[in-house]
Amino acid sequence: MPLDFATPFTPVASLVGGILIGLSAVFVMALFGRIAGISGITSGALPGVRSDWSWRLAFVIGLIAAPLVVLAVTGRAVPQVVPANLPAMAVAGLLVGFGAVLGSGCTSGHGVCGLARLSPRSLVAVGIFMATAFVTVFVLRHLA
């Protein structure tokens, strides 16, 4: 049974989402002087881990609450577009976490903030992220 990996074309939603991500990165830098990398924010979001944990926790709560706000406003849940294979998602999550530690940051930190700051390290990291994504999509859509 082939997997359905059809990706809807949503240019308006994608543009709005990109603008919101960019604005949040600007606000985090302007208000807290920090890079808006999700892995770095979440790693310091527990009380006692860092002295600035409160804004980090609020940021993470906002990430979790956003789909609930969409549901409340529109009456429709945000669609889940990844396969519901929980073991595969758990392995993928562990691999992403390992990659974020190995790469000293995640796609949001390197891709949004690092590239905007013209960081050579972020340019290399994003190149590796993208190459890995290309290979993964090719394997899943054409070989698996």
DSSP file (Angstrom, degrees, kcal/mol; ACC not computed):
  #  RESIDUE AA STRUCTURE BP1 BP2  ACC     N-H-->O    O-->H-N    N-H-->O    O-->H-N    TCO  KAPPA ALPHA  PHI   PSI    X-CA   Y-CA   Z-CA
    1    1 A M              0   0    0      0, 0.0     2,-0.1     0, 0.0     0, 0.0   0.000 360.0 360.0 360.0 116.7    0.0    0.0    0.0
    2    2 A P        -     0   0    0      0, 0.0     2,-0.3     0, 0.0   139,-0.1  -0.399 360.0-117.4 -71.6 146.8    1.7    3.3   -1.1
    3    3 A L        -     0   0    0    137,-0.2     2,-0.8    -2,-0.1   141,-0.0  -0.609  20.8-127.6 -81.2 142.9    1.9    6.1    1.4
    4    4 A D        +     0   0    0     -2,-0.3    -1,-0.0     1,-0.1   137,-0.0  -0.822  37.3 162.9 -94.2 107.0    0.0    9.3    0.4
    5    5 A F        +     0   0    0     -2,-0.8    -1,-0.1   136,-0.1     2,-0.1  -0.047  16.2 154.0-111.8  29.2    2.5   12.2    0.8
    6    6 A A        -     0   0    0      1,-0.1    -2,-0.1     0, 0.0     0, 0.0  -0.382  31.8-151.1 -61.5 132.7    0.6   14.7   -1.3
    7    7 A T        -     0   0    0     -2,-0.1    -1,-0.1     2,-0.0     2,-0.1  -0.931  11.7-130.7-110.3 119.9    1.5   18.2   -0.2
    8    8 A P        -     0   0    0      0, 0.0     2,-0.8     0, 0.0     0, 0.0  -0.377  18.1-121.4 -69.7 148.4   -1.2   20.9   -0.6
    9    9 A F        +     0   0    0     -2,-0.1    -2,-0.0     1,-0.1     0, 0.0  -0.815  42.3 162.2 -90.0 111.8   -0.2   24.2   -2.3
   10   10 A T     >  +     0   0    0     -2,-0.8     4,-2.4     1,-0.1     5,-0.2  -0.612   5.0 162.1-132.4  71.7   -0.9   26.9    0.2
   11   11 A P  H  > S+     0   0    0      0, 0.0     4,-2.3     0, 0.0     5,-0.2   0.868  76.7  48.0 -65.1 -36.8    0.9   30.1   -0.8
   12   12 A V  H  > S+     0   0    0      2,-0.2     4,-2.7     1,-0.2     5,-0.2   0.959 114.9  44.2 -69.5 -49.2   -1.1   32.5    1.3
   13   13 A A  H  > S+     0   0    0      1,-0.2     4,-2.6     2,-0.2    -1,-0.2   0.893 115.1  50.4 -61.2 -39.1   -0.9   30.4    4.5
   14   14 A S  H  X S+     0   0    0     -4,-2.4     4,-2.5     2,-0.2    -1,-0.2   0.907 111.0  48.1 -65.8 -42.0    2.8   29.8    3.9
   15   15 A L  H  X S+     0   0    0     -4,-2.3     4,-2.4     2,-0.2    -2,-0.2   0.935 113.6  46.5 -63.3 -47.3    3.5   33.5    3.4
   16   16 A V  H  X S+     0   0    0     -4,-2.7     4,-2.5     1,-0.2    -2,-0.2   0.922 113.1  50.0 -62.0 -43.7    1.6   34.5    6.5
   17   17 A G  H  X S+     0   0    0     -4,-2.6     4,-2.4    -5,-0.2    -1,-0.2   0.911 110.5  49.7 -61.1 -42.9    3.3   31.8    8.5
   18   18 A G  H  X S+     0   0    0     -4,-2.5     4,-2.5     2,-0.2    -1,-0.2   0.896 110.5  50.0 -63.0 -40.7    6.7   32.9    7.2
   19   19 A I  H  X S+     0   0    0     -4,-2.4     4,-2.7     2,-0.2    -2,-0.2   0.923 111.3  49.0 -63.6 -43.8    6.0   36.5    8.2
   20   20 A L  H  X S+     0   0    0     -4,-2.5     4,-2.4     2,-0.2    -2,-0.2   0.892 111.0  49.6 -64.4 -39.5    4.9   35.5   11.7
   21   21 A I  H  X S+     0   0    0     -4,-2.4     4,-2.1     2,-0.2    -1,-0.2   0.933 112.6  47.9 -63.7 -45.0    8.0   33.4   12.2
   22   22 A G  H  X S+     0   0    0     -4,-2.5     4,-2.1     1,-0.2    -2,-0.2   0.916 112.2  49.0 -62.1 -43.4   10.2   36.3   11.0
   23   23 A L  H  X S+     0   0    0     -4,-2.7     4,-2.8     1,-0.2    -1,-0.2   0.902 109.9  51.3 -63.4 -40.8    8.4   38.7   13.3
   24   24 A S  H  X S+     0   0    0     -4,-2.4     4,-2.5     1,-0.2    -1,-0.2   0.896 109.3  50.8 -65.1 -37.2    8.7   36.4   16.3
   25   25 A A  H  X S+     0   0    0     -4,-2.1     4,-2.0     2,-0.2    -1,-0.2   0.905 111.5  48.0 -64.6 -40.6   12.4   36.1   15.7
   26   26 A V  H  X S+     0   0    0     -4,-2.1     4,-3.0     2,-0.2    -2,-0.2   0.920 112.4  48.9 -64.7 -44.3   12.7   39.9   15.5
   27   27 A F  H  X S+     0   0    0     -4,-2.8     4,-3.1     2,-0.2     5,-0.4   0.903 109.9  50.7 -64.2 -41.4   10.7   40.3   18.7
   28   28 A V  H  X>S+     0   0    0     -4,-2.5     4,-2.1     2,-0.2     6,-1.1   0.917 115.0  43.9 -63.1 -41.6   12.8   37.7   20.6
   29   29 A M  H  X5S+     0   0    0     -4,-2.0     4,-1.3     4,-0.2    -2,-0.2   0.925 117.9  44.6 -67.9 -43.8   16.0   39.4   19.5
   30   30 A A  H  <5S+     0   0    0     -4,-3.0    -2,-0.2    -5,-0.2    -3,-0.2   0.899 122.7  35.0 -68.5 -41.0   14.7   42.9   20.3
   31   31 A L  H  <5S+     0   0    0     -4,-3.1    -3,-0.2    -5,-0.2    -2,-0.2   0.860 137.0  15.0 -83.3 -36.5   13.1   42.0   23.7
   32   32 A F  H  <5S-     0   0    0     -4,-2.1    -3,-0.2    -5,-0.4    -2,-0.2   0.502  89.4-124.4-120.4  -7.8   15.5   39.5   25.0
   33   33 A G  S  <<S+     0   0    0     -4,-1.3     2,-0.3    -5,-0.6    -4,-0.2   0.801  71.1 123.3  67.1  27.8   18.7   39.7   22.9
   34   34 A R        -     0   0    0     -6,-1.1     2,-0.3    -9,-0.1    -1,-0.2  -0.833  68.4-106.6-122.3 157.4   18.4   36.0   22.1
   35   35 A I        -     0   0    0     -2,-0.3     2,-1.6    -3,-0.1    74,-0.1  -0.650  30.3-128.0 -79.0 136.8   18.3   33.9   19.0
   36   36 A A        +     0   0    0     -2,-0.3     2,-0.6    72,-0.2    77,-0.1  -0.365  53.3 147.8 -86.2  57.8   14.8   32.5   18.4
   37   37 A G     >  -     0   0    0     -2,-1.6     4,-2.5     1,-0.1     5,-0.2  -0.839  43.9-145.4 -92.3 125.2   16.0   28.9   17.9
   38   38 A I  H  > S+     0   0    0     -2,-0.6     4,-2.9     1,-0.2     5,-0.3   0.877  96.5  53.0 -61.8 -40.1   13.3   26.5   19.2
   39   39 A S  H  > S+     0   0    0      1,-0.2     4,-1.7     2,-0.2    -1,-0.2   0.907 113.0  44.3 -64.4 -38.9   15.8   23.9   20.5
   40   40 A G  H  > S+     0   0    0      2,-0.2     4,-0.7    -3,-0.2    -2,-0.2   0.873 114.5  49.3 -70.6 -37.1   17.7   26.6   22.6
   41   41 A I  H >< S+     0   0    0     -4,-2.5     3,-0.8     1,-0.2    -2,-0.2   0.946 113.8  44.6 -66.8 -48.0   14.4   28.1   23.8
   42   42 A T  H >< S+     0   0    0     -4,-2.9     3,-1.4     1,-0.2     4,-0.2   0.843 105.6  61.1 -68.8 -32.0   12.9   24.8   24.9
   43   43 A S  H 3< S+     0   0    0     -4,-1.7    -1,-0.2    -5,-0.3     3,-0.2   0.755 112.7  38.4 -67.2 -20.9   16.1   23.6   26.6
   44   44 A G  T << S+     0   0    0     -3,-0.8     6,-0.3    -4,-0.7    -1,-0.3   0.176  88.9  97.8-110.8  17.9   16.0   26.5   29.0
   45   45 A A    <   +     0   0    0     -3,-1.4    -1,-0.1    11,-0.2    -2,-0.1   0.543  58.3  94.8 -86.4  -6.5   12.2   26.6   29.5
   46   46 A L  S >> S-     0   0    0     -4,-0.2     3,-2.0    -3,-0.2     4,-0.7  -0.677  87.8-101.8 -86.9 138.0   12.2   24.7   32.8
   47   47 A P  B 34 S+a   50   0A   0      0, 0.0     4,-0.1     0, 0.0    -1,-0.1  -0.296 107.1  18.6 -55.9 134.7   12.2   26.8   36.0
   48   48 A G  T 34 S+     0   0    0      2,-0.6     3,-0.1    -4,-0.1    -3,-0.1   0.177 100.1  93.0  91.0 -17.8   15.7   26.8   37.6
   49   49 A V  T <4 S+     0   0    0     -3,-2.0     2,-0.3     1,-0.2    -4,-0.1   0.923 101.8   2.8 -73.1 -43.9   17.5   25.8   34.4
   50   50 A R  B ><  -a   47   0A   0     -4,-0.7     3,-1.0    -6,-0.3    -2,-0.6  -0.948  69.7-121.0-138.2 157.6   18.2   29.4   33.4
   51   51 A S  T 3  S+     0   0    0     -2,-0.3     3,-0.3     1,-0.3    -1,-0.1   0.755 113.3  51.6 -72.1 -22.3   17.5   32.7   35.0
   52   52 A D  T 3> S+     0   0    0      1,-0.2     4,-1.0     2,-0.1     3,-0.3  -0.103  71.7 123.7-103.6  35.7   15.4   33.8   31.9
   53   53 A W  H <>  +     0   0    0     -3,-1.0     4,-2.7     1,-0.2     5,-0.2   0.755  57.4  70.6 -68.2 -25.9   13.2   30.7   31.9
   54   54 A S  H  > S+     0   0    0     -3,-0.3     4,-2.2     1,-0.2    -1,-0.2   0.918 100.7  42.2 -66.1 -45.1    9.9   32.5   32.1
   55   55 A W  H  > S+     0   0    0     -3,-0.3     4,-2.1     2,-0.2    -1,-0.2   0.862 114.5  54.1 -68.5 -32.3    9.8   34.0   28.6
   56   56 A R  H  X S+     0   0    0     -4,-1.0     4,-2.3     2,-0.2    -2,-0.2   0.929 109.0  47.1 -64.7 -44.7   11.1   30.7   27.3
   57   57 A L  H  X S+     0   0    0     -4,-2.7     4,-2.7     1,-0.2    -2,-0.2   0.910 111.1  51.7 -63.0 -41.9    8.2   28.9   28.9
   58   58 A A  H  X S+     0   0    0     -4,-2.2     4,-2.1     2,-0.2    -1,-0.2   0.887 108.9  51.6 -61.4 -38.8    5.7   31.4   27.6
   59   59 A F  H  X S+     0   0    0     -4,-2.1     4,-1.8     2,-0.2    -2,-0.2   0.932 111.5  46.2 -62.6 -46.9    7.2   31.0   24.1
   60   60 A V  H  X S+     0   0    0     -4,-2.3     4,-1.9     1,-0.2    -2,-0.2   0.904 111.1  52.1 -64.6 -41.8    6.8   27.2   24.3
   61   61 A I  H  X S+     0   0    0     -4,-2.7     4,-2.9     1,-0.2    -1,-0.2   0.895 107.6  53.7 -60.5 -39.3    3.2   27.5   25.7
   62   62 A G  H  X S+     0   0    0     -4,-2.1     4,-1.9     2,-0.2    -1,-0.2   0.880 105.9  52.6 -62.2 -38.4    2.5   29.8   22.7
   63   63 A L  H  < S+     0   0    0     -4,-1.8    -1,-0.2     1,-0.2    -2,-0.2   0.899 114.8  41.6 -63.0 -39.9    3.7   27.1   20.3
   64   64 A I  H  X S+     0   0    0     -4,-1.9     4,-0.5     1,-0.2    -2,-0.2   0.873 116.2  48.8 -74.8 -37.5    1.4   24.6   21.9
   65   65 A A  H  X S+     0   0    0     -4,-2.9     4,-2.2     1,-0.2     3,-0.5   0.757  90.8  80.7 -75.7 -25.1   -1.6   27.0   22.2
   66   66 A A  H  X S+     0   0    0     -4,-1.9     4,-2.3     1,-0.3    -1,-0.2   0.893  92.8  46.4 -54.7 -48.1   -1.5   28.3   18.6
   67   67 A P  H  > S+     0   0    0      0, 0.0     4,-2.2     0, 0.0    -1,-0.3   0.856 111.7  53.6 -64.1 -30.3   -3.3   25.3   17.1
   68   68 A L  H  X S+     0   0    0     -4,-0.5     4,-2.3    -3,-0.5    -2,-0.2   0.872 107.9  49.9 -68.8 -36.4   -5.9   25.5   19.8
   69   69 A V  H  X S+     0   0    0     -4,-2.2     4,-2.5     2,-0.2     5,-0.2   0.911 109.4  51.4 -66.6 -42.2   -6.5   29.2   19.0
   70   70 A V  H  X S+     0   0    0     -4,-2.3     4,-3.0    -5,-0.2     6,-0.5   0.924 110.9  48.8 -59.2 -44.5   -6.9   28.3   15.4
   71   71 A L  H  X S+     0   0    0     -4,-2.2     4,-2.1     1,-0.2    -2,-0.2   0.916 112.5  47.7 -61.3 -43.8   -9.5   25.7   16.3
   72   72 A A  H  < S+     0   0    0     -4,-2.3    -2,-0.2     1,-0.2    -1,-0.2   0.874 118.5  40.2 -66.1 -37.2  -11.3   28.2   18.6
   73   73 A V  H  < S+     0   0    0     -4,-2.5    -2,-0.2    -5,-0.1    -1,-0.2   0.902 129.9  24.9 -80.1 -42.6  -11.4   31.0   15.9
   74   74 A T  H  < S-     0   0    0     -4,-3.0    -3,-0.2     2,-0.3    -2,-0.2   0.683  92.4-128.6 -99.0 -19.4  -12.1   28.9   12.8
   75   75 A G  S  < S+     0   0    0     -4,-2.1     2,-0.4    -5,-0.5    -4,-0.2   0.508  78.6 101.5  80.5   3.1  -13.9   25.9   14.2
   76   76 A R  S    S-     0   0    0     -6,-0.5    -2,-0.3    -5,-0.0    -1,-0.2  -0.965  71.6-125.4-123.5 138.6  -11.4   23.6   12.3
   77   77 A A        -     0   0    0     -2,-0.4    -9,-0.1    -3,-0.1     3,-0.0  -0.464  35.2-100.4 -75.6 151.1   -8.5   21.8   13.6
   78   78 A V        -     0   0    0    -11,-0.2    -1,-0.1    -2,-0.1     2,-0.0  -0.601  50.4-111.6 -68.0 126.2   -5.1   22.4   12.1
   79   79 A P        -     0   0    0      0, 0.0     2,-0.7     0, 0.0    -1,-0.1  -0.331  17.5-130.4 -67.8 141.5   -4.6   19.3    9.8
   80   80 A Q        +     0   0    0      1,-0.1     4,-0.1    -2,-0.0    -3,-0.0  -0.822  27.8 178.7 -87.6 117.2   -2.0   16.7   10.8
   81   81 A V        +     0   0    0     -2,-0.7    -1,-0.1     2,-0.1     3,-0.0   0.337  50.6  84.3-109.4   6.9    0.0   16.2    7.6
   82   82 A V  S    S-     0   0    0      1,-0.1   -77,-0.0     2,-0.0    -2,-0.0  -0.786  93.5 -87.6-103.7 154.3    2.6   13.7    8.7
   83   83 A P        -     0   0    0      0, 0.0    -1,-0.1     0, 0.0    -2,-0.1  -0.261  31.5-129.4 -58.3 146.0    1.9    9.9    8.9
   84   84 A A        +     0   0    0     -4,-0.1     2,-1.3     4,-0.0    -3,-0.0   0.070  64.4 131.3 -86.6  25.5    0.4    8.8   12.2
   85   85 A N     >  -     0   0    0      1,-0.2     4,-2.4     2,-0.1     5,-0.2  -0.665  40.7-167.4 -79.8  95.1    3.0    6.1   12.6
   86   86 A L  H  > S+     0   0    0     -2,-1.3     4,-2.5     1,-0.2     5,-0.2   0.867  80.6  51.1 -60.4 -42.4    3.9    6.8   16.2
   87   87 A P  H  > S+     0   0    0      0, 0.0     4,-2.3     0, 0.0    -1,-0.2   0.928 112.9  46.7 -61.1 -41.5    7.1    4.6   16.4
   88   88 A A  H  > S+     0   0    0      1,-0.2     4,-2.6     2,-0.2    -2,-0.2   0.895 112.5  50.3 -66.0 -38.4    8.4    6.2   13.2
   89   89 A M  H  X S+     0   0    0     -4,-2.4     4,-2.6     2,-0.2    -1,-0.2   0.875 109.2  51.8 -66.8 -36.3    7.6    9.7   14.5
   90   90 A A  H  X S+     0   0    0     -4,-2.5     4,-2.2    -5,-0.2    -2,-0.2   0.928 111.8  45.7 -65.0 -44.5    9.4    8.9   17.8
   91   91 A V  H  X S+     0   0    0     -4,-2.3     4,-2.5     2,-0.2    -2,-0.2   0.922 113.1  50.5 -63.2 -43.7   12.5    7.8   15.9
   92   92 A A  H  X S+     0   0    0     -4,-2.6     4,-2.5     1,-0.2    -2,-0.2   0.910 109.5  51.2 -60.9 -42.2   12.3   10.9   13.7
   93   93 A G  H  X S+     0   0    0     -4,-2.6     4,-2.5     1,-0.2    -1,-0.2   0.899 110.2  48.8 -62.1 -41.5   12.0   13.1   16.7
   94   94 A L  H  X S+     0   0    0     -4,-2.2     4,-2.6     2,-0.2    -1,-0.2   0.904 111.4  49.8 -65.1 -40.6   15.0   11.5   18.4
   95   95 A L  H  X S+     0   0    0     -4,-2.5     4,-2.5     2,-0.2    -2,-0.2   0.906 111.4  48.5 -64.2 -40.9   17.0   12.0   15.1
   96   96 A V  H  X S+     0   0    0     -4,-2.5     4,-2.5     2,-0.2    -2,-0.2   0.926 112.2  49.1 -64.5 -44.1   16.0   15.6   14.9
   97   97 A G  H  X S+     0   0    0     -4,-2.5     4,-2.0     2,-0.2    -2,-0.2   0.913 111.9  48.4 -61.0 -43.2   16.9   16.2   18.5
   98   98 A F  H  X S+     0   0    0     -4,-2.6     4,-2.9     1,-0.2    -1,-0.2   0.910 111.7  50.3 -62.5 -42.3   20.3   14.5   18.0
   99   99 A G  H  X S+     0   0    0     -4,-2.5     4,-2.9     1,-0.2    -2,-0.2   0.878 107.7  53.0 -64.2 -38.0   20.9   16.6   14.9
  100  100 A A  H  <>S+     0   0    0     -4,-2.5     5,-2.8     2,-0.2    -1,-0.2   0.897 113.2  43.8 -64.9 -39.5   20.0   19.8   16.8
  101  101 A V  H ><5S+     0   0    0     -4,-2.0     3,-1.1     3,-0.2    -2,-0.2   0.942 116.4  46.5 -68.8 -46.7   22.6   19.0   19.4
  102  102 A L  H 3<5S+     0   0    0     -4,-2.9    -2,-0.2     1,-0.3    -1,-0.2   0.872 116.3  45.1 -62.7 -38.2   25.2   17.9   16.9
  103  103 A G  T 3<5S-     0   0    0     -4,-2.9    -1,-0.3     2,-0.2    -2,-0.2   0.359 109.5-121.5 -88.8   5.9   24.6   21.0   14.7
  104  104 A S  T < 5S+     0   0    0     -3,-1.1     2,-0.2    -4,-0.2    -3,-0.2   0.874  84.8  17.7  55.6  40.1   24.6   23.4   17.7
  105  105 A G  S   <S-     0   0    0     -5,-2.8    -2,-0.2    -6,-0.2     2,-0.1  -0.802  80.1-100.0 150.0 170.7   21.1   24.5   16.8
  106  106 A C     >  -     0   0    0     -2,-0.2     4,-2.8    -5,-0.0     5,-0.5  -0.435  46.8 -84.8-112.1-175.3   17.9   23.7   14.9
  107  107 A T  H  >>S+     0   0    0      1,-0.2     4,-2.0     2,-0.2     5,-0.7   0.849 126.1  50.0 -63.3 -34.7   16.4   24.8   11.6
  108  108 A S  I  >>S+     0   0    0      3,-0.2     5,-1.7     2,-0.2     4,-1.1   0.926 113.8  44.1 -71.2 -42.4   14.8   27.9   13.2
  109  109 A G  I  4>S+     0   0    0      3,-0.2     5,-2.2     4,-0.1    -2,-0.2   0.945 128.4  27.4 -66.0 -48.0   18.0   29.1   14.9
  110  110 A H  I  <>S+     0   0    0     -4,-2.8     5,-1.7     3,-0.2    -3,-0.2   0.928 127.1  42.8 -79.6 -47.5   20.2   28.5   11.9
  111  111 A G  I  <5S+     0   0    0     -4,-2.0    -3,-0.2    -5,-0.5    -2,-0.1   0.893 127.6  23.7 -72.3 -41.8   17.7   28.9    9.0
  112  112 A V  I  X<S+     0   0    0     -4,-1.1     4,-0.8    -5,-0.7    -3,-0.2   0.932 137.6  22.2 -88.8 -54.6   15.8   31.9   10.2
  113  113 A C  I  ><S+     0   0    0     -5,-1.7     4,-1.4     2,-0.2    -3,-0.2   0.909 122.6  49.9 -85.2 -43.8   18.1   33.7   12.5
  114  114 A G  I  4XS+     0   0    0     -5,-2.2     5,-2.6    -6,-0.2     3,-0.2   0.918 112.9  46.0 -64.8 -44.4   21.6   32.5   11.5
  115  115 A L  H >4<S+     0   0    0     -5,-1.7     3,-1.5     1,-0.2    -1,-0.2   0.883 109.6  55.4 -66.1 -36.5   21.1   33.2    7.8
  116  116 A A  H 3<5S+     0   0    0     -4,-0.8    -1,-0.2     1,-0.3    -2,-0.2   0.809 109.2  47.7 -64.2 -28.1   19.7   36.6    8.5
  117  117 A R  T 3<5S-     0   0    0     -4,-1.4    -1,-0.3    -3,-0.2    -2,-0.2   0.343 115.1-119.6 -92.0   5.6   22.9   37.4   10.5
  118  118 A L  T < 5 +     0   0    0     -3,-1.5    -3,-0.2     1,-0.2    -2,-0.1   0.854  48.0 175.6  58.8  38.7   25.0   36.0    7.6
  119  119 A S     >< -     0   0    0     -5,-2.6     4,-2.0     1,-0.2    -1,-0.2  -0.639  27.7-153.5 -77.0 121.5   26.5   33.3    9.8
  120  120 A P  H  > S+     0   0    0      0, 0.0     4,-2.1     0, 0.0     5,-0.2   0.887  97.2  54.8 -60.8 -38.2   28.8   31.0    7.9
  121  121 A R  H  > S+     0   0    0      1,-0.2     4,-2.3     2,-0.2     5,-0.1   0.892 108.6  48.3 -62.5 -39.2   28.2   28.2   10.4
  122  122 A S  H  > S+     0   0    0      2,-0.2     4,-3.0     1,-0.2     5,-0.2   0.870 107.0  56.0 -68.8 -36.2   24.4   28.6    9.8
  123  123 A L  H  X S+     0   0    0     -4,-2.0     4,-2.0     2,-0.2    -2,-0.2   0.920 110.9  44.4 -60.6 -43.8   24.9   28.5    6.0
  124  124 A V  H  X S+     0   0    0     -4,-2.1     4,-2.1     2,-0.2    -2,-0.2   0.929 113.9  50.1 -65.3 -45.3   26.7   25.2    6.3
  125  125 A A  H  X S+     0   0    0     -4,-2.3     4,-2.8     1,-0.2    -2,-0.2   0.923 111.2  47.9 -60.7 -45.5   24.1   23.8    8.8
  126  126 A V  H  X S+     0   0    0     -4,-3.0     4,-2.9     1,-0.2     5,-0.2   0.892 109.0  54.6 -65.1 -38.7   21.2   24.9    6.5
  127  127 A G  H  X S+     0   0    0     -4,-2.0     4,-2.3    -5,-0.2    -1,-0.2   0.906 111.3  45.1 -58.8 -41.3   22.9   23.3    3.5
  128  128 A I  H  X S+     0   0    0     -4,-2.1     4,-2.4     2,-0.2    -2,-0.2   0.914 112.5  51.2 -69.1 -42.8   23.1   20.0    5.4
  129  129 A F  H  X S+     0   0    0     -4,-2.8     4,-2.3     1,-0.2    -2,-0.2   0.946 113.6  44.8 -56.4 -48.8   19.5   20.3    6.7
  130  130 A M  H  X S+     0   0    0     -4,-2.9     4,-2.8     2,-0.2    -2,-0.2   0.900 111.8  50.5 -67.5 -41.8   18.3   20.9    3.1
  131  131 A A  H  X S+     0   0    0     -4,-2.3     4,-2.3    -5,-0.2    -1,-0.2   0.915 112.1  48.6 -61.5 -41.8   20.4   18.1    1.6
  132  132 A T  H  X S+     0   0    0     -4,-2.4     4,-2.5     1,-0.2    -2,-0.2   0.903 111.4  50.0 -64.2 -40.9   19.1   15.7    4.2
  133  133 A A  H  X S+     0   0    0     -4,-2.3     4,-2.7    -5,-0.2     5,-0.2   0.919 109.8  50.6 -63.9 -43.4   15.5   16.8    3.5
  134  134 A F  H  X S+     0   0    0     -4,-2.8     4,-2.4     1,-0.2    -2,-0.2   0.938 113.1  45.2 -59.2 -47.6   15.9   16.3   -0.2
  135  135 A V  H  X S+     0   0    0     -4,-2.3     4,-2.7     2,-0.2    -1,-0.2   0.912 113.1  50.8 -63.8 -42.9   17.3   12.8    0.2
  136  136 A T  H  X S+     0   0    0     -4,-2.5     4,-2.7     2,-0.2     5,-0.2   0.929 111.8  46.2 -61.9 -46.5   14.6   11.9    2.7
  137  137 A V  H  X S+     0   0    0     -4,-2.7     4,-2.6     2,-0.2     5,-0.3   0.916 113.2  50.2 -63.6 -42.7   11.7   13.1    0.5
  138  138 A F  H  X>S+     0   0    0     -4,-2.4     4,-2.4    -5,-0.2     5,-0.7   0.939 113.2  45.4 -60.6 -47.1   13.2   11.3   -2.5
  139  139 A V  I  X>S+     0   0    0     -4,-2.7     5,-2.3     3,-0.2     4,-1.7   0.934 116.6  44.7 -63.2 -46.9   13.6    8.0   -0.6
  140  140 A L  I  <5S+     0   0    0     -4,-2.7  -137,-0.2    -5,-0.2    -1,-0.2   0.863 121.7  37.0 -68.3 -36.0   10.1    8.2    0.9
  141  141 A R  I  <5S+     0   0    0     -4,-2.6    -1,-0.2    -5,-0.2    -2,-0.2   0.758 132.5  20.7 -89.0 -24.2    8.3    9.2   -2.3
  142  142 A H  I  <5S+     0   0    0     -4,-2.4    -3,-0.2    -5,-0.3    -2,-0.2   0.673 130.4  29.4-120.2 -21.9   10.3    7.2   -4.8
  143  143 A L  I  <<       0   0    0     -4,-1.7    -3,-0.2    -5,-0.7    -4,-0.1   0.715 360.0 360.0-113.2 -27.9   12.1    4.3   -3.2
  144  144 A A      <       0   0    0     -5,-2.3    -4,-0.1    -6,-0.2    -3,-0.1   0.480 360.0 360.0 -82.5 360.0   10.0    3.3   -0.1
